[in-house]
Structure formats: C-alpha cells, structure tokens
C-alpha cells in the first residue's frame, strides 16, 4: 500500500500560511527552509531552475508542507498554479516508494506522466507525477532514505507536547 505521508499546499506567503494553518488546525511547529538548494531539476524533461521555499509542520499524524516558488520558470507547481497567479491550494500528496524509477514508470503506464524530477543538494531525489486527471492534484514520490525519514521523525517529534510558541523555526 502506498500511504500518504504528506499533504502540500502552494501558498503565497509562508509566514501567513503557517499562522493560518496553525490557527485553523493546530498544526505546527513549522520548520522553514528558504530557497531549497537543488543539484538538478527537470520539468517535463528540460533542466530548469526550481527556486522554492517550504515550511514543514505536523498536522495530526501527517506532515504538511507549505511551498512557494520564487522564480517564474515552468515547474510542476506552475503546472497547477501558473506564475503570477495568486491562487493557493492543494498541490500534491507525498508517498514513499521502494524504487523511484519503477514507481515513475508505473504511474506513466497508468496515464500519469512525470512532470518534474529534482535532486536536492544532499542527494534526495523527488518526483512529481501528474495525477491531476484522476486525483485533481500531483503526487510526489520519493524513496524513504534514512535522511528523509529522519526529517519526518524530527518534525513529528517537535509537535509532541508543543505549547504553540515559536511557530516558525528557520532551518539551514
């Protein structure tokens, strides 16, 4: 079974979105990574910059990501929310997969093409497959490396017994 590990929302302002999400749902604290450094990023097979910042928080048993893209270049985010649009909303659900290449191939064979494949500076690869036709949003796929699952555990642990103070915490 491919369980959802994270829900991610395209937003326009990290701080305002984190405060609103916390106020509405009690989520947090949020760990902010600004201008995520990528080793590579291909959108629809073309190498393109993907300058984005994200805030990661805990929402019950699930991680929530709030993401904003800074550059105007095509991306999986801009596939759903074109550059210049002030619209916000659900962009993707994230899944852990055992084999990223095999999962991409499987989704492509089922009519969900690869929209974007990126690799962080730390070596974590993540892929957005375009499931808008069937789900109304993208799926993000990545292998559950020790680094990645450790980050998920770190965010979840910070929420345990959290008193609601210090909502935004800068990373990096």
C-alpha positions in Angstrom: 0.0 0.0 0.0 1.2 3.5 -0.8 0.2 5.6 2.2 0.1 9.4 2.0 2.9 10.8 4.1 2.4 14.5 3.5 0.0 17.0 2.0 1.5 20.0 0.4 -0.1 23.4 -0.4 1.0 26.0 -2.8 0.9 29.3 -0.9 1.9 32.9 -1.5 3.3 33.8 2.0 5.0 31.2 4.2 4.5 33.0 7.4 0.9 34.0 6.9 0.0 30.5 5.6 1.7 28.8 8.6 -0.1 31.1 11.1 -3.5 30.5 9.3 -3.0 26.7 9.2 -2.0 26.6 12.9 -4.9 28.8 13.9 -7.4 26.6 11.9 -6.0 23.1 12.6 -3.5 23.4 15.5 -0.7 22.3 13.2 3.0 23.0 13.8 5.6 24.0 14.7 6.8 24.8 11.1 10.4 24.3 10.0 11.2 26.8 7.2 13.8 26.0 4.5 14.3 29.0 2.3 15.5 28.7 -1.3 15.9 24.9 -1.2 19.2 24.1 -2.9 18.9 21.6 -5.7 21.6 19.7 -7.5 19.3 19.3 -10.5 15.7 19.8 -11.5 14.0 18.7 -14.8 10.5 19.8 -15.6 8.9 17.7 -18.4 12.4 16.5 -19.4 14.0 20.0 -19.6 16.6 21.2 -17.0 15.0 24.3 -15.3 15.6 26.2 -12.1 13.1 25.5 -9.3 13.7 28.1 -6.6 11.3 27.4 -3.8 10.9 27.7 -0.1 9.0 25.4 2.1 7.6 25.3 5.7 7.2 21.8 7.1 4.9 21.1 10.1 3.0 18.3 11.7 -0.8 18.1 11.2 -2.0 15.3 13.4 -0.3 12.1 12.2 0.7 13.7 8.9 3.3 16.2 7.7 2.0 19.3 6.0 4.2 21.3 3.6 3.6 24.9 2.6 5.5 25.8 -0.5 6.1 28.9 -2.5 8.0 29.2 -5.8 10.1 32.3 -6.3 11.2 32.1 -9.9 8.9 32.3 -13.0 10.2 29.1 -14.7 8.0 26.2 -15.6 7.6 23.6 -12.9 5.1 21.1 -11.5 4.0 23.8 -9.2 3.4 26.2 -12.1 1.6 23.4 -14.0 -1.2 23.8 -11.4 -0.7 27.4 -10.3 0.7 29.4 -13.2 3.4 32.0 -12.4 1.7 35.3 -11.4 -1.4 33.5 -10.1 -2.3 34.4 -6.5 -4.4 31.2 -6.2 -3.5 28.9 -3.4 -4.4 25.3 -2.8 -3.5 21.6 -2.5 -0.6 20.8 -4.9 0.4 17.3 -4.0 0.3 14.3 -1.7 3.6 12.7 -1.0 4.2 9.0 -1.0 7.2 6.8 -0.1 8.1 4.3 -2.8 10.6 1.4 -2.7 12.0 2.2 -6.1 11.6 5.7 -7.5 12.3 4.8 -11.2 9.9 1.8 -11.1 7.2 4.0 -9.5 7.6 6.7 -12.1 7.4 4.1 -14.8 4.3 2.5 -13.2 2.5 5.9 -12.9 3.4 6.8 -16.5 2.0 3.4 -17.7 -1.2 4.3 -15.9 -1.5 7.7 -17.6 0.2 9.9 -15.0 3.3 11.3 -16.7 6.4 12.5 -14.9 6.1 16.3 -14.5 9.3 17.0 -12.6 12.3 15.2 -11.3 14.6 17.0 -8.9 17.5 16.1 -6.6 18.4 18.1 -3.5 22.0 19.1 -2.8 22.0 16.4 -0.2 21.1 13.8 -2.8 17.4 13.1 -2.1 15.5 12.6 -5.4 11.9 13.6 -5.6 9.5 13.3 -8.5 6.1 14.9 -9.2 3.8 12.7 -11.3 0.9 14.4 -12.9 -2.2 12.8 -11.5 -4.4 15.8 -12.0 -6.7 14.0 -14.4 -7.5 11.3 -11.8 -6.9 13.0 -8.5 -7.1 16.7 -9.1 -3.5 17.2 -7.8 0.0 15.9 -8.3 1.7 13.1 -6.4 5.2 13.5 -5.1 7.3 10.3 -4.9 10.5 9.6 -3.1 12.4 6.7 -1.5 12.4 6.6 2.3 16.1 7.2 2.9 17.4 7.5 6.4 17.9 11.2 5.9 14.3 11.7 4.7 12.6 9.6 7.3 14.8 11.2 10.0 13.4 14.6 8.9 9.8 13.3 9.1 10.6 12.0 12.6 12.2 15.3 13.6 9.1 17.3 12.6 6.7 14.9 14.3 8.8 14.8 17.5 8.8 18.6 17.7 5.0 18.6 17.7 4.8 16.3 20.7 3.9 18.4 23.7 4.4 21.6 21.7 3.0 24.6 23.5 2.1 26.6 20.4 5.0 29.1 20.8 7.8 29.6 18.4 5.6 28.7 15.4 8.2 29.3 12.7 11.7 27.9 13.0 14.4 28.5 10.4 16.4 25.6 9.0 19.7 25.8 7.2 
